[in-house]
Amino acid sequence: MLKRIYIDNFRCLVNFELDIDSINLFLGSNGAGKSTVFEVLQKIQAFVSGDNKVEEIFKSTDCTRWQTSPIQRFELEILGNGGSYKYDLGIGHKPDKCRVEYERLWFDNQPLLKFELGEVQLYRDNHSLGPQYPFDWSQSIIPLLMARNDNTKVTWFRERIKRFIIVRIIPSLMVDESSYEEMRLAINMENFVSWYRYLSEDQGKVAEIGDILRDILDGFTSFRFERFSEKNLVLKLRFAGGTESNKPIEYHFEELSDGQKTLVALYTLLHGTKSEDYTLCIDEPENFLALPEIQPWLIQLYDLCSEGQLQSLLISHHPELINYLLASPIGYWFERQSNAPVRVKRISSEVADNSGLPVSELIARGWLNESA
């Protein structure tokens, strides 16, 4: 589980630090830095996974405008594998180049790797010295390490970073065709069908997701992939017929409404990842849904996180999410003035108890700071 994130010199995030729980709600006005935290996590994931060289991921234009420091600093702390990981990354920006200033990984405060000044020092699982050699300043060392029986702690961390799902659902971009399985979701979930195709290798997950959706989508009975070329499949949903013949009706995934696509995506996120140490980062999951539609999903999410089967970070402006989730102290209020760094305060239902108004109403009236 992600426990802590530190960000310095990335847009409006300066010396920014946040401790994370099993379920977390980010609140604040537009431009306060909530989505920026998600973007940093996405960039670190891309870097550690070896998606691109450093200059393609970390742009000099993302350095904080009112500072002159050429170094961006990031830290993650993750609990798992029987201990606590700490990952440090420093990115240097110069007029003609971007490079990795340092990349370090510890497990229970003992070193696993150090990449500094173009030189890599690896450590074995027992933290004894391993190989040392020069390395390319433009990329992470982690995705290039071969899995061995003496570096299982590093490879565990690499796989855990892949289990961050960071999305903002845009149904209109979600296509129903898939040419291959994809293990990672795109930020706007346009490759949802290819990701579901990957999940469908586990028939137990498919059966559970189908059972859940039969209770959520009126008339839904099953999913079906139909092949229309050697590599390409199209996802169809079957619904019970509403005519006298009662013949089932099939729809391409693209033919569903935006709300139906969102519901399918949200419940698949929950039941396709639970109990596998995933962190779900979802930006405004309530978009395209009515209150009776988002509330049952929210209850399931809360239960799974409370039971330790999932971790979630949510950004929301929806009163129902705000008031329901703040029954526990897992809210974070982001605030920022022009050309000033983001500041975060922790909030809970106690704020509402003291004022006599729901937190969502305090936010709507602009009274939250007066009551916090």
N, C-alpha and C positions, 0 to 999 in steps of 0.2 A: 504494500500500500504506500502511495506517495504520502510523505509526512511533512515535507518542507520544501519550499521553493524560494530561491533568492535570485533577484534580477537587478543588475545595475547598468545604467547607460544604454537602455533600450527604450527609445521614444520617451513616453512620460513616466517610465518606471526607473527611478533612481534610488539606489540603496533600498530596494523594495524586498520585503521579507514576509512570508505568509506560512503559517502552520496549518496543515490540512487535516480534516477529520474524514470519517468514512462517507459522510454526505455533507455537501457544502453548497451554499447558495450565495452567489455574487450579486449584490444590489448596487445601484448607483445610476446616475444620469448618463446619457450618451456621451462618449468621449472621456469617461473617467478611468479607463484602462482595463475594464473587465475582459473584453475580448483580446486585449493585448497579452494578457497572461496566457490565454489559450494559444495564441500564435507563437509565443516563446516555446511552450511545450511541444508544439508541432515542429518547430525548427530544430529543437534538440533531438526529437525523435528522428527526423530526416537525417540529421548529421550522424547520429550514432548508428543508424541503419545503413549508412553509406549511400544514400540516395544521390547526393551531389557533392561536389567540392565545396569548400567553405565559402568561397566568394559567390556561389550561386544561392546559398542559403542565408547568410548573414551579410546584409548590405550596409555600406557605410552611411547611407541615408537614414538608417534606422537608429543611428546614434542620437542621443539626446541633444536637441538643437542648442540649448542654452548652456551646454558644457563643452569643454575643449578636450576632454580625455579621449585618447584614441583606442582605449581598451573597453570592451564589453565583457561583463563577468556574469556567470550563471552558476547556480548550485542547485542540486536536487538531493534530497534524502529520501530513501525508499526502504521500507521494512519488508523483509522477505528472505526466503532461503535460510531461515534460522538465525538471522542477524540483521544488521543495519548497514545499508550502503550509503556512501556519500560520493557524489560525482561533482567535480569542479571543471569548468570550462572557461577559458579566457580567449577572446577573439580580438586580434589587433588589426586596426585599420590605418593604413597609410595612403597617401595620395595615389600611389601606383600599385598597391597590392593589399590583399586581405589574407591573414594567416592565423594559424592556431598558435597562440602564445603559450598555452599550457592546456593539458587535459590530464586529469588525475582521477583515480578511483580508489576508494578505501572500503573495507569491510570490517565492521566493528573496530574502527580507528586503526586498522592495520592496512598497509598499502597492497594494492593489486596491480596498479600500473601508474607510471608517471611518464608523461610526454612533455618535455620542456626543452626549449631552445633547439628544436629539431632532433632531439635525442630521446629514444624510448628506453625506459627501464621497466621490464616486466617482472612480476613476482608470482610465485606458485601459490596454490591454494593454502599451503602452510605458511605463506608470506616470506619464504626464503627467496633469495635473489634468483631471478631467471635470466633470460637473454637480454642483452643490451645492444642497440644498434641505431644508426641514424634513420630518420623517417621523414616523409614528405610533410611539409608545413601546411599543406592545403587540405588535409582531410583527417578524419578520426582514425585512430589505430584500431578501435574496437571492432568494426565490421570485418576487418581483414584478418583477425586472429583465428587460426584453425582450432577447432574444439579438440581438447586433449583431456586426459584424465587428471592432469595437474592444474588445469585452469577452468574448472567447472564454475567457480564463483563469478568470473568475468563473463563467461558465456551465459550464465543465468541472468545477469544484469542486462545483457544485450537483448535477450528474449523478453525480459520484463518490459523494457522500453517499447517494444513492439506492441505491447498490450495496453497502450494508451489509445483510446478512440476519441478523436477530437473532431466534432462535427457541428454544423449548422444545417438543418434539413431544409433543402429547397426542392419541393416535389416536382416542379416543372422541369428540373434538370435531370431527373431520374429516368433513365432509359430502361426498356424491358429486354434489351438484347445483351448477350454476354458471349464473348469469344474465348474467354478463359477464366479460371478461378482467380480471385484476388483476395489475399489475406488481410489487406488493409483498406479501410474505407477512405475515400476522398473527402475533403473538408465539407463539400456540399452534398455528399452522398449520391453523386450522380452515378457511381459504380455500385450502387446497392445490390443490383441483381447479380453481378459478378461476385460480390462478397457473400450473398446468400447462397450462390452456387458452391462456394468454398464450404460454408457451414453445412450444406446439405449432404456432405460426405458422412456426417454423423446423423444417422437416421433417428436416433433418440431425440436429438435437438429438433429435427424437422417435425417429428410427431408432437413434441411438446408445444412448439410454436403454433402448429396447426390447431391443437386443442385450445390454446389460449385465444387464437383469433376467431374460432367458431363462436366464442362467447362475446366477442367484441364487434365483429363485422356481421351485420344482419344477413343471413342466408349463406355465408361463406362455408364451403365444405373442404376445399383442399387446394394446394399448389400443384402445378405441373409444368415441367420443362418440356418444350417441344423443339426438336432439332429442325433447323431450316437450311443448314449447310454443314459442311464437314466439321467445322469448329464452332459454329454459332448456335446458341440456344436462345429461345425466347421464353420468358416466364409468364405463365398464365394462371389466373385464379378462377376456380370453379365455384359457382353459386347455385343453390337450389332453385329450380324453376318456379316461377310464380304463375304459370299458366295452367290450364286444365290438364294438359299432357304431363305437367310437372317435370319436363325434361330439363336437366341441368344446363346452365348457361355459362360459357367461358368468356373471360375478358383478358386481353393483354394487360400487363401491369400498367402500361402507359395510359390505358383507358380509364383507370380509376380516378376518382376525384383527388384533389390535393389533400383533403382531410383523410381520405382512406389510405393514400400512400404514406402519409405521416404516421398514422396509427400502425400500419404494418411495419414501418421502419422502427418506431419506438419500442414496440413489443418484441421485435426481433433483436433489437439491441439488448434488452433485458435478458431474454431467455436464450439468446445465442452466446452470451458471455458469462453468465452467472457461475459462481463457484470455480472460476478459472483465473482469479487474481487480476481482473481487468479494472482499469480506471476509465470511466465514461465522462467525457467533457462535452456537454451539450449546451449550445447557445440557443436560448429561447425555445425549448421544446414545445411550448404551448402554441406556437404559431400554427395557424390553419385549423385549430381545434376549438370546439365549444367546451364550456366548463364541464358538462357531464362526460365528455370524452377524455379530457386530460386528468380528471380526478382519479378514476380507477387506476390509471397507469402510475400516477404519482404515489398512490398507496402501495402498489407493488414495488416500486423503486425504493421507497422508504423502508419497507420490510426487508428487502434483500440487502440493503446497505446496513441496516441495524443488525442483521444476522451475520454480517461479515462476508456475504457472498459477492458483494460488489463494492466498488467505491465510485462516487459520482461527484462531479463539480458541475453545477448548473448556473447559467446566467438567465435571469428572468425579470420581467416587469409585470408579471401576472399576479393580481391580488390573491388568487387561490393558492398558488405556489408559495407566495411570501408568507401568508398567514399559516398555512399548513406546516411548512417546513420549519418555521420559526417556533413551533411548539418545542423544539430542542435548540440549544444554543449553537447553531451551525451557520449563522448568517454573517456576511462580511459586507460592510458598507464602504464603497469606493467613493472618494471625493477628490476633486482636483480643481484648482483655479488655473487660469490661462498662464502658460509658460512657468508652471510650477509642478513639482513631482506629485504623484499619486500618494494619497494617505488612506489607510484602511483602518476601520475600527470594527470590532466584533460586536454583533448585536444579537438579541434573543427576545423571547416572548416577554421578558421582564420589562422591556421598554413599553410594550403595550399595557402590561399590568399597571405600570406606574401612571400611565396617561389616561387609561380607560378607553383607548381607541386601538383598533388593529394596527399592526405595523404598516400594512399597505395604505391605510388611511393617513397615517402620519407622513408617509412618503409623499402621497398625493397632495397633502396640504403644505409640504415643505417644513414640517415641524420635527422631523426625526432628530436633527442635531440638538434641538432644545430639550428633547426627552431622553436622549442617550446619556 
